[in-house]
C-alpha cells in the first residue's frame, strides 16, 4: 500500500495513520514498538505494564483530606513496588494501584491521547483507569494507570510487560495555544514514575502556609 499523508486529518486516527504518525515521529513512543502491526488495532495501539507501581498501604493514614492532605502525606500512605521483567503482581479486591506504562508517550501540540481499558482485562474485573483517561496536547511522560478490581473475593495476577491498556489519538484542527508541557499547572508530565496525587491546589497550599 502506498504511503498516505496524515497532514490535514482531523479526528480519531485510524490504524494506518497511527503507524505513520509514529514512524514520522509526530507521536513519540519510547521504546518504539518492534512490530507496529502486532500492537496496532483498528484505532488503538497497545501499551504495556511498566515496572513502577505504588500501592496504598493497609495501615497508617485512614483519611485523605482533599483540601489539606499534602503530597508528602500522600507519599507516606503508599508503598513503592518495582517489578522485574515479566514478574507477576497479585491484585486483590482491596487494593488501589497507580502504575506507569512501560512506554513513554510524547504528543504534539495538535493531538490528544485517550487511554482505554482492555476488554480482556475488563471481563475479569480489572479497571485500568478511574477518571484520568485524557492526555492533553504536549503531554510528555509515562502514562499513569489508576487500577484495581471490582471482582470480589478473587486475586488477579498481572505481569510486568503484559498489554495493560490501549491508546487512541485525536487530531485537532489546529495546535493549542499552550501545550500541557508549557502549562504552569502541569503536575504530572515528564515523569517515568507513578506520582501520588497532588490533591492540594495552590490556594489550599497558601492557606496551609498561613496557619
C-alpha angles and dihedrals in degrees: 000000000000117000112265125209119236093194110119094022118136127193134017114357117236121222098273092048092051089054093047092048091052095045091050093047094243087121110035119206119178118226092031112228111257092217114026093186090062095055103033119084128180096298106352143062123215121243123195137226111267129213099254118088137161121201129191111249118237092223130051129040112032099185132056111200107203091206103041110021108109128215089250090055090048090052090054090056094058137067121217117228124188116195125208119229108295093359116153123238119201113220117199129192093252095057133094114193135188115199140163126239118246088243129073113219127206119185130196121239093261100051138079124204120214120200117215133187121241114253091219090059095040089058090061093047101263117142113192100187130033102191109321099091100131124084112195129223110284094028112157122178145060108306113242122227122210104201146165140138131257092194099113120219095012134106119218119204114208126177136224108253095022121127105272107163143355134232130215123189131220119202114214123216089240138008118270117256092235120024125215090252090057096043112112087213091059102129105163110029124108097032131122092193130070103260117209119241117292086209098164116081123216092264091054091049091052091048091050092050091054092058 
